[in-house]
Amino acid sequence: MKARRRASARRAIENELRRAGFARIAGVDEVGRGCLAGPVVAAAVVLPPDDRLRGLRDSKLLTPAMRERLHEEILTRCVGWSVGIREPADIDHLNIHQASLAAMRDAVVALEPLPDFALVDAFRIPSLFIAQRGVVGGDRRCAVIAAASVVAKVVRDRRMRELHEQDPRYGFDRHKGYATAEHLAAMARHGHSAVHRRSFRPPSLFDT
C-alpha cells in the first residue's frame, strides 16, 4: 500500500494518444463534490509532452506543502491551464453531479488554444465538442489528470481560506467545507451561511 501511495502518475495514456496523432491533451479533474459548503472547482491542464514533474500524483495523496510546490511548477511549466467554478447556488439548482460536469466543461473550453483531446477523471463531459475519454481512477493513473487535480485543489483551498476570513465561525480554513465534526458542530450552533449548500443534508448531528 505504501509503495502505491508513493508512485507518481504515469503518462502511458497520454503517450498512446500522441501516437494516435493528438498533440494538445488536457487533463481534467474537479474538487469539492462532497463538501457541505463552498464551490466545486474544476481544472484543465495541458502539459508539454517532454515534461517530467517530480512527485506528480493525485492531490489527495500529497501534503499541503507538496501541493503548493507542484501547483507553482505546473503553472510555470504547462502549455495551458484554466479553472471552472460553480458556486453553492449553482450546485443547489443543478445538483452536485451536474454542477461538477459543468465546471469541468467550463475549464476545458476556457483553454486557449483548445485541446485536441480531454482526459477526464472518472466521467465523460456532456456537450463537449472535443474528443474525450473518462478514466476511472485517472487522478492516480494519468499524469495530466493528476496535474489538474493539484491545480483544482489548491485553487479551491485558497478560496475556502478567503471564505474563512469573511466568516470565521465555521473553520473553513481547516476543513475546507467537508463534513468534519468541527464543521457540523459549528453548523449546529450557527445554522447555514450564505456559502453552504442548501441541497446537502449533513449527517444527523442536529438530531442528537
DRENSEZA-485862 format. One record per atom (N, C-alpha, C): atom name; chain; residue number from 1; x negated, y, z negated. Coordinates in steps of 0.2 Angstrom, whole numbers, plus 5000, padded with zeros to 4 digits. Atoms other than C-alpha are relative to their C-alpha. Layout:
BEGIN
   site   unit   pos      X      Y      Z
     CA      A   NUM      X      Y      Z
...
//
This chain:
BEGIN
   site   unit   pos      X      Y      Z
      N      A     1   4996   4994   5000
     CA      A     1   5000   5000   5000
      C      A     1   4996   5006   5000
      N      A     2   5004   4994   5000
     CA      A     2   4986   5012   4996
      C      A     2   4997   5001   5006
      N      A     3   5004   4999   4994
     CA      A     3   4977   5009   5012
      C      A     3   5005   5003   5005
      N      A     4   4995   4997   4995
     CA      A     4   4993   5013   5022
      C      A     4   5001   5007   4998
      N      A     5   4999   4993   5002
     CA      A     5   4995   5029   5012
      C      A     5   4995   5005   5003
      N      A     6   5005   4996   4998
     CA      A     6   4978   5035   5017
      C      A     6   4999   5000   5007
      N      A     7   5001   5000   4993
     CA      A     7   4979   5030   5035
      C      A     7   5003   5007   5004
      N      A     8   4997   4994   4996
     CA      A     8   4981   5045   5047
      C      A     8   5005   4998   5005
      N      A     9   4996   5001   4994
     CA      A     9   4994   5046   5060
      C      A     9   4996   4999   5006
      N      A    10   5004   5002   4994
     CA      A    10   4989   5039   5077
      C      A    10   5003   5004   5006
      N      A    11   4998   4997   4994
     CA      A    11   4990   5045   5095
      C      A    11   5002   4995   5005
      N      A    12   4999   5005   4995
     CA      A    12   4995   5029   5104
      C      A    12   5006   5002   5004
      N      A    13   4994   4999   4996
     CA      A    13   5012   5035   5109
      C      A    13   4999   5006   5004
      N      A    14   5001   4994   4996
     CA      A    14   5006   5052   5115
      C      A    14   4995   4998   5006
      N      A    15   5004   5002   4995
     CA      A    15   4992   5044   5125
      C      A    15   5004   4996   5005
      N      A    16   4995   5004   4995
     CA      A    16   5005   5032   5133
      C      A    16   5003   5005   5004
      N      A    17   4996   4995   4996
     CA      A    17   5015   5047   5138
      C      A    17   4995   5004   5005
      N      A    18   5004   4996   4996
     CA      A    18   5000   5056   5145
      C      A    18   4998   4996   5006
      N      A    19   5002   5004   4994
     CA      A    19   4995   5041   5156
      C      A    19   5006   4999   5005
      N      A    20   4994   5000   4996
     CA      A    20   5013   5042   5162
      C      A    20   5001   5007   5004
      N      A    21   5000   4993   4996
     CA      A    21   5010   5060   5168
      C      A    21   5003   5006   4996
      N      A    22   4997   4995   5004
     CA      A    22   5017   5070   5154
      C      A    22   4994   5004   4996
      N      A    23   5005   4996   5002
     CA      A    23   5005   5084   5149
      C      A    23   5001   5004   4993
      N      A    24   4999   4996   5007
     CA      A    24   5013   5095   5135
      C      A    24   5005   4996   4996
      N      A    25   4996   5005   5004
     CA      A    25   5020   5083   5122
      C      A    25   5001   5004   4993
      N      A    26   4998   4997   5007
     CA      A    26   5029   5091   5107
      C      A    26   5002   4995   4995
      N      A    27   4998   5004   5005
     CA      A    27   5031   5083   5091
      C      A    27   5006   5004   4996
      N      A    28   4995   4997   5004
     CA      A    28   5047   5087   5081
      C      A    28   5002   4997   4994
      N      A    29   4998   5003   5007
     CA      A    29   5052   5085   5063
      C      A    29   5004   5005   4996
      N      A    30   4997   4995   5004
     CA      A    30   5063   5093   5050
      C      A    30   4999   4998   4993
      N      A    31   5000   5001   5007
     CA      A    31   5063   5095   5031
      C      A    31   5006   5004   4997
      N      A    32   4995   4997   5004
     CA      A    32   5076   5099   5019
      C      A    32   5007   4997   5000
      N      A    33   4994   5003   5000
     CA      A    33   5090   5087   5023
      C      A    33   5004   4998   4994
      N      A    34   4997   5003   5006
     CA      A    34   5093   5080   5006
      C      A    34   5000   5005   4994
      N      A    35   5000   4994   5006
     CA      A    35   5092   5097   4996
      C      A    35   5007   5002   4999
      N      A    36   4994   4997   5002
     CA      A    36   5106   5105   4987
      C      A    36   5000   5007   5001
      N      A    37   5001   4993   4999
     CA      A    37   5100   5122   4991
      C      A    37   4995   5002   5005
      N      A    38   5005   4997   4995
     CA      A    38   5091   5132   5004
      C      A    38   5001   4997   5007
      N      A    39   4999   5002   4993
     CA      A    39   5089   5129   5023
      C      A    39   4997   4994   5002
      N      A    40   5003   5005   4996
     CA      A    40   5085   5115   5034
      C      A    40   4995   5003   5005
      N      A    41   5005   4997   4996
     CA      A    41   5069   5119   5043
      C      A    41   4997   4994   5005
      N      A    42   5003   5005   4995
     CA      A    42   5063   5110   5059
      C      A    42   4994   5004   5003
      N      A    43   5006   4998   4996
     CA      A    43   5046   5112   5068
      C      A    43   4999   4996   5006
      N      A    44   5002   5004   4994
     CA      A    44   5040   5108   5085
      C      A    44   4993   5002   5001
      N      A    45   5007   4999   5000
     CA      A    45   5021   5107   5088
      C      A    45   4997   4996   5006
      N      A    46   5003   5003   4994
     CA      A    46   5011   5104   5104
      C      A    46   4992   5000   4998
      N      A    47   5007   5000   5002
     CA      A    47   4993   5098   5100
      C      A    47   4996   4999   5007
      N      A    48   5004   5001   4994
     CA      A    48   4979   5098   5113
      C      A    48   4998   4992   5000
      N      A    49   5001   5008   4999
     CA      A    49   4975   5080   5120
      C      A    49   4994   4998   4997
      N      A    50   5007   5002   5002
     CA      A    50   4957   5080   5114
      C      A    50   4999   5002   4992
      N      A    51   5001   4998   5007
     CA      A    51   4960   5087   5096
      C      A    51   5001   4995   4995
      N      A    52   5000   5005   5005
     CA      A    52   4957   5077   5081
      C      A    52   5000   5003   4993
      N      A    53   4999   4997   5006
     CA      A    53   4964   5084   5065
      C      A    53   4999   4995   4994
      N      A    54   5001   5005   5005
     CA      A    54   4957   5075   5050
      C      A    54   5005   5000   4995
      N      A    55   4995   5000   5006
     CA      A    55   4969   5069   5037
      C      A    55   5007   5001   5002
      N      A    56   4994   4998   4998
     CA      A    56   4984   5072   5048
      C      A    56   5005   4994   4999
      N      A    57   4995   5005   5002
     CA      A    57   4999   5062   5041
      C      A    57   5006   5003   4998
      N      A    58   4993   4998   5003
     CA      A    58   5017   5063   5035
      C      A    58   4999   5005   4994
      N      A    59   5000   4994   5005
     CA      A    59   5019   5079   5025
      C      A    59   5001   4997   4993
      N      A    60   4999   5003   5007
     CA      A    60   5026   5068   5010
      C      A    60   4995   4997   4997
      N      A    61   5006   5004   5003
     CA      A    61   5010   5059   5008
      C      A    61   4994   5005   4999
      N      A    62   5005   4995   5001
     CA      A    62   5000   5075   5006
      C      A    62   5001   5004   4994
      N      A    63   4999   4995   5006
     CA      A    63   4997   5086   4991
      C      A    63   5001   5007   5003
      N      A    64   4999   4994   4998
     CA      A    64   5002   5104   4992
      C      A    64   4994   5004   5003
      N      A    65   5006   4997   4997
     CA      A    65   4984   5110   4995
      C      A    65   4998   4997   5006
      N      A    66   5002   5003   4993
     CA      A    66   4981   5097   5009
      C      A    66   5005   5003   5005
      N      A    67   4996   4997   4995
     CA      A    67   4997   5103   5017
      C      A    67   4999   5007   5003
      N      A    68   5002   4993   4998
     CA      A    68   4992   5121   5017
      C      A    68   4994   5000   5004
      N      A    69   5006   5000   4995
     CA      A    69   4975   5117   5024
      C      A    69   5002   4998   5007
      N      A    70   4998   5002   4993
     CA      A    70   4982   5107   5038
      C      A    70   5005   5004   5004
      N      A    71   4996   4995   4997
     CA      A    71   4995   5120   5041
      C      A    71   4996   5005   5004
      N      A    72   5004   4995   4997
     CA      A    72   4982   5133   5045
      C      A    72   4996   4997   5006
      N      A    73   5004   5003   4995
     CA      A    73   4972   5121   5055
      C      A    73   5004   4999   5006
      N      A    74   4995   5001   4994
     CA      A    74   4987   5116   5066
      C      A    74   5002   5006   5003
      N      A    75   4998   4993   4997
     CA      A    75   4992   5134   5069
      C      A    75   4994   5003   5004
      N      A    76   5006   4998   4996
     CA      A    76   4974   5138   5074
      C      A    76   4999   4996   5006
      N      A    77   5002   5004   4995
     CA      A    77   4971   5124   5085
      C      A    77   5005   4997   5005
      N      A    78   4995   5003   4995
     CA      A    78   4988   5119   5093
      C      A    78   5001   5004   5006
      N      A    79   4999   4997   4994
     CA      A    79   4993   5123   5110
      C      A    79   5007   5004   4999
      N      A    80   4994   4996   5001
     CA      A    80   5010   5129   5104
      C      A    80   5004   4998   4994
      N      A    81   4996   5002   5005
     CA      A    81   5022   5129   5089
      C      A    81   5006   5005   4999
      N      A    82   4994   4996   5001
     CA      A    82   5039   5135   5084
      C      A    82   5004   4997   4994
      N      A    83   4995   5003   5005
     CA      A    83   5052   5133   5070
      C      A    83   5007   5002   5002
      N      A    84   4992   4999   5000
     CA      A    84   5071   5132   5069
      C      A    84   5002   4999   4993
      N      A    85   4998   5000   5007
     CA      A    85   5080   5136   5053
      C      A    85   5008   5000   5001
      N      A    86   4993   4999   5001
     CA      A    86   5098   5133   5049
      C      A    86   5002   5001   4992
      N      A    87   4999   4998   5007
     CA      A    87   5105   5141   5033
      C      A    87   5005   4996   4997
      N      A    88   4994   5004   5003
     CA      A    88   5117   5134   5020
      C      A    88   5007   5001   5003
      N      A    89   4993   4999   4997
     CA      A    89   5132   5142   5028
      C      A    89   5001   4996   5007
      N      A    90   5000   5004   4994
     CA      A    90   5127   5133   5045
      C      A    90   5001   4993   4998
      N      A    91   5000   5007   5003
     CA      A    91   5125   5117   5035
      C      A    91   5007   4998   4998
      N      A    92   4993   5001   5002
     CA      A    92   5142   5118   5027
      C      A    92   5005   5000   5006
      N      A    93   4996   5000   4994
     CA      A    93   5150   5122   5044
      C      A    93   4999   4994   5004
      N      A    94   5001   5005   4995
     CA      A    94   5142   5109   5054
      C      A    94   4999   4993   4997
      N      A    95   5002   5006   5004
     CA      A    95   5137   5095   5041
      C      A    95   4992   5000   5001
      N      A    96   5007   5000   5000
     CA      A    96   5119   5092   5037
      C      A    96   4996   4997   5006
      N      A    97   5003   5003   4995
     CA      A    97   5115   5080   5051
      C      A    97   5000   5004   5007
      N      A    98   4999   4996   4994
     CA      A    98   5122   5091   5065
      C      A    98   4995   5007   4999
      N      A    99   5004   4994   5001
     CA      A    99   5113   5106   5057
      C      A    99   4992   4999   5001
      N      A   100   5007   5002   4999
     CA      A   100   5096   5097   5057
      C      A   100   4999   4999   5007
      N      A   101   5001   5001   4993
     CA      A   101   5098   5092   5075
      C      A   101   5000   5007   5004
      N      A   102   5000   4993   4997
     CA      A   102   5102   5110   5079
      C      A   102   4994   5004   4999
      N      A   103   5006   4997   5002
     CA      A   103   5087   5116   5070
      C      A   103   4994   4997   5004
      N      A   104   5005   5003   4996
     CA      A   104   5076   5104   5079
      C      A   104   5001   5002   5008
      N      A   105   4999   4998   4993
     CA      A   105   5084   5109   5096
      C      A   105   4997   5007   5001
      N      A   106   5002   4993   5000
     CA      A   106   5081   5127   5092
      C      A   106   4992   5001   5000
      N      A   107   5008   5000   5000
     CA      A   107   5062   5123   5088
      C      A   107   4997   4998   5007
      N      A   108   5003   5002   4994
     CA      A   108   5059   5114   5104
      C      A   108   5001   5005   5006
      N      A   109   4999   4995   4994
     CA      A   109   5067   5127   5116
      C      A   109   4997   5007   4999
      N      A   110   5004   4994   5001
     CA      A   110   5058   5141   5107
      C      A   110   4993   5000   5002
      N      A   111   5007   5001   4998
     CA      A   111   5041   5134   5113
      C      A   111   4999   5003   5007
      N      A   112   5002   4997   4993
     CA      A   112   5033   5144   5127
      C      A   112   4993   4998   5002
      N      A   113   4995   5003   4996
     CA      A   113   5030   5136   5139
      C      A   113   5003   4994   4997
      N      A   114   4997   5006   5003
     CA      A   114   5042   5122   5136
      C      A   114   4996   4994   5001
      N      A   115   5004   5006   4999
     CA      A   115   5035   5105   5134
      C      A   115   5003   4996   5005
      N      A   116   4998   5005   4995
     CA      A   116   5036   5091   5146
      C      A   116   5004   4994   4997
      N      A   117   4997   5006   5003
     CA      A   117   5042   5078   5133
      C      A   117   5000   5002   4992
      N      A   118   4999   4999   5007
     CA      A   118   5048   5079   5115
      C      A   118   5000   4993   4996
      N      A   119   5000   5006   5004
     CA      A   119   5044   5065   5102
      C      A   119   5003   5002   4993
      N      A   120   4996   4997   5006
     CA      A   120   5057   5067   5088
      C      A   120   5000   4995   4995
      N      A   121   5000   5005   5005
     CA      A   121   5056   5059   5071
      C      A   121   5007   4997   4999
      N      A   122   4994   5004   5001
     CA      A   122   5070   5046   5070
      C      A   122   5005   5001   5005
      N      A   123   4994   4999   4996
     CA      A   123   5083   5054   5081
      C      A   123   4998   5002   5007
      N      A   124   5000   4996   4993
     CA      A   124   5086   5060   5099
      C      A   124   5004   5006   4999
      N      A   125   4997   4994   5001
     CA      A   125   5092   5078   5100
      C      A   125   5005   5001   5006
      N      A   126   4994   4999   4995
     CA      A   126   5109   5080   5109
      C      A   126   4999   5007   5004
      N      A   127   5000   4994   4996
     CA      A   127   5110   5093   5123
      C      A   127   4993   5003   5001
      N      A   128   5007   4998   4999
     CA      A   128   5091   5094   5125
      C      A   128   4998   4998   5007
      N      A   129   5002   5001   4993
     CA      A   129   5086   5096   5143
      C      A   129   4993   4998   5002
      N      A   130   5007   5003   4999
     CA      A   130   5069   5089   5141
      C      A   130   5000   4993   4998
      N      A   131   5000   5007   5002
     CA      A   131   5064   5071   5141
      C      A   131   4997   4999   4993
      N      A   132   5001   5001   5007
     CA      A   132   5063   5064   5124
      C      A   132   5000   4993   4998
      N      A   133   4999   5007   5003
     CA      A   133   5061   5049   5113
      C      A   133   5000   5001   4992
      N      A   134   5000   5000   5007
     CA      A   134   5066   5046   5095
      C      A   134   4996   4995   4997
      N      A   135   5005   5005   5002
     CA      A   135   5053   5037   5085
      C      A   135   5001   4999   4992
      N      A   136   4999   5002   5007
     CA      A   136   5058   5028   5069
      C      A   136   4993   5000   4996
      N      A   137   5006   5000   5003
     CA      A   137   5045   5032   5056
      C      A   137   4995   5005   5003
      N      A   138   5005   4996   4995
     CA      A   138   5037   5045   5068
      C      A   138   4996   5004   4996
      N      A   139   5005   4996   5004
     CA      A   139   5030   5056   5054
      C      A   139   4994   4996   4997
      N      A   140   5006   5005   5002
     CA      A   140   5019   5041   5049
      C      A   140   4996   4997   5006
      N      A   141   5003   5003   4994
     CA      A   141   5016   5034   5066
      C      A   141   4997   5004   5005
      N      A   142   5002   4996   4994
     CA      A   142   5013   5048   5078
      C      A   142   4997   5007   4997
      N      A   143   5003   4994   5003
     CA      A   143   5001   5062   5075
      C      A   143   5003   5007   5002
      N      A   144   4996   4993   4999
     CA      A   144   5011   5076   5084
      C      A   144   5006   5001   4996
      N      A   145   4994   4999   5004
     CA      A   145   5026   5072   5074
      C      A   145   4998   5002   4993
      N      A   146   5002   4998   5007
     CA      A   146   5016   5072   5058
      C      A   146   4998   5007   4999
      N      A   147   5002   4993   5000
     CA      A   147   5009   5089   5063
      C      A   147   5006   5005   4999
      N      A   148   4994   4997   5000
     CA      A   148   5027   5095   5065
      C      A   148   5003   5000   4993
      N      A   149   4997   5001   5007
     CA      A   149   5032   5088   5048
      C      A   149   4996   5005   4995
      N      A   150   5004   4995   5004
     CA      A   150   5017   5098   5040
      C      A   150   5003   5007   5000
      N      A   151   4998   4993   4999
     CA      A   151   5022   5114   5048
      C      A   151   5007   5002   4997
      N      A   152   4993   4999   5003
     CA      A   152   5041   5112   5043
      C      A   152   5000   5000   4993
      N      A   153   5000   5000   5008
     CA      A   153   5037   5108   5025
      C      A   153   4997   5006   4997
      N      A   154   5003   4994   5003
     CA      A   154   5025   5122   5022
      C      A   154   5004   5006   5001
      N      A   155   4996   4994   4999
     CA      A   155   5037   5135   5030
      C      A   155   5006   4999   4996
      N      A   156   4994   5001   5005
     CA      A   156   5052   5128   5020
      C      A   156   4998   5001   4993
      N      A   157   5002   4999   5007
     CA      A   157   5042   5128   5004
      C      A   157   4998   5007   4998
      N      A   158   5002   4993   5001
     CA      A   158   5036   5146   5006
      C      A   158   5007   5003   5000
      N      A   159   4993   4997   5001
     CA      A   159   5055   5150   5009
      C      A   159   5003   4999   4994
      N      A   160   4997   5001   5007
     CA      A   160   5060   5142   4993
      C      A   160   4997   5004   4995
      N      A   161   5003   4995   5004
     CA      A   161   5047   5152   4984
      C      A   161   5003   5007   5000
      N      A   162   4997   4993   4999
     CA      A   162   5054   5168   4991
      C      A   162   5007   5000   4997
      N      A   163   4994   5001   5003
     CA      A   163   5071   5162   4986
      C      A   163   5000   5000   4992
      N      A   164   5001   5000   5007
     CA      A   164   5065   5159   4968
      C      A   164   4998   5007   4998
      N      A   165   5001   4993   5002
     CA      A   165   5058   5177   4967
      C      A   165   5006   5004   5000
      N      A   166   4994   4997   5000
     CA      A   166   5075   5183   4972
      C      A   166   5005   4998   4994
      N      A   167   4996   5003   5005
     CA      A   167   5084   5172   4959
      C      A   167   4997   4995   4996
      N      A   168   5004   5005   5003
     CA      A   168   5073   5163   4947
      C      A   168   5004   4995   4995
      N      A   169   4996   5004   5005
     CA      A   169   5087   5155   4937
      C      A   169   5000   4992   5001
      N      A   170   5000   5007   4998
     CA      A   170   5086   5138   4947
      C      A   170   4993   4997   5000
      N      A   171   5007   5003   4999
     CA      A   171   5067   5135   4948
      C      A   171   4999   4997   5007
      N      A   172   5001   5002   4993
     CA      A   172   5067   5134   4967
      C      A   172   4993   4999   5002
      N      A   173   5007   5001   4998
     CA      A   173   5048   5136   4967
      C      A   173   4997   4994   4998
      N      A   174   5003   5006   5002
     CA      A   174   5046   5120   4958
      C      A   174   5003   4994   5004
      N      A   175   4997   5006   4997
     CA      A   175   5059   5108   4965
      C      A   175   5002   5001   5007
      N      A   176   4999   4998   4993
     CA      A   176   5062   5117   4982
      C      A   176   5007   4998   5002
      N      A   177   4993   5001   4998
     CA      A   177   5081   5114   4981
      C      A   177   5002   4993   4999
      N      A   178   4998   5007   5001
     CA      A   178   5081   5095   4978
      C      A   178   5003   4999   4993
      N      A   179   4996   5001   5006
     CA      A   179   5092   5087   4965
      C      A   179   4996   4997   4994
      N      A   180   5003   5002   5006
     CA      A   180   5080   5086   4951
      C      A   180   5004   5001   4993
      N      A   181   4996   4999   5006
     CA      A   181   5086   5085   4933
      C      A   181   5000   5008   4998
      N      A   182   5000   4993   5002
     CA      A   182   5080   5103   4930
      C      A   182   5005   5004   5005
      N      A   183   4996   4997   4995
     CA      A   183   5089   5109   4946
      C      A   183   5008   4999   4998
      N      A   184   4993   5002   5002
     CA      A   184   5105   5100   4940
      C      A   184   5002   5003   4994
      N      A   185   4999   4997   5006
     CA      A   185   5104   5107   4923
      C      A   185   5001   5008   5001
      N      A   186   4999   4993   4998
     CA      A   186   5102   5125   4930
      C      A   186   5007   5001   5003
      N      A   187   4994   4999   4997
     CA      A   187   5117   5122   4941
      C      A   187   5006   4999   4995
      N      A   188   4995   5001   5005
     CA      A   188   5127   5116   4926
      C      A   188   5001   5006   4996
      N      A   189   5000   4994   5004
     CA      A   189   5123   5132   4917
      C      A   189   5003   5006   5004
      N      A   190   4999   4994   4996
     CA      A   190   5124   5145   4932
      C      A   190   5005   4999   5006
      N      A   191   4996   5002   4994
     CA      A   191   5135   5136   4945
      C      A   191   4996   5001   5006
      N      A   192   5003   4999   4994
     CA      A   192   5132   5138   4963
      C      A   192   4997   5007   5001
      N      A   193   5002   4993   4998
     CA      A   193   5121   5153   4970
      C      A   193   5002   5000   5007
      N      A   194   4998   4998   4993
     CA      A   194   5123   5161   4987
      C      A   194   4996   4995   5005
      N      A   195   5003   5004   4996
     CA      A   195   5110   5149   4994
      C      A   195   5001   4992   4999
      N      A   196   4999   5007   5001
     CA      A   196   5117   5132   4988
      C      A   196   5005   4998   5005
      N      A   197   4996   5003   4995
     CA      A   197   5126   5121   5000
      C      A   197   5007   4998   4997
      N      A   198   4994   5002   5003
     CA      A   198   5144   5120   4995
      C      A   198   5003   4994   5002
      N      A   199   4998   5007   4998
     CA      A   199   5147   5104   5005
      C      A   199   4997   4995   4997
      N      A   200   5004   5005   5003
     CA      A   200   5135   5095   4995
      C      A   200   5002   4999   4992
      N      A   201   4999   5001   5007
     CA      A   201   5141   5087   4979
      C      A   201   4994   4997   4996
      N      A   202   5006   5003   5003
     CA      A   202   5127   5084   4967
      C      A   202   5002   4994   4995
      N      A   203   4998   5005   5005
     CA      A   203   5126   5069   4955
      C      A   203   5004   5003   4994
      N      A   204   4995   4998   5005
     CA      A   204   5138   5069   4941
      C      A   204   4998   5002   4993
      N      A   205   5003   4997   5007
     CA      A   205   5128   5079   4928
      C      A   205   5006   5004   4997
      N      A   206   4995   4995   5003
     CA      A   206   5143   5091   4927
      C      A   206   5005   4996   4996
      N      A   207   4995   5004   5003
     CA      A   207   5154   5077   4921
      C      A   207   4998   4997   4994
      N      A   208   5002   5003   5006
     CA      A   208   5143   5072   4907
      C      A   208   5001   5004   4994
//
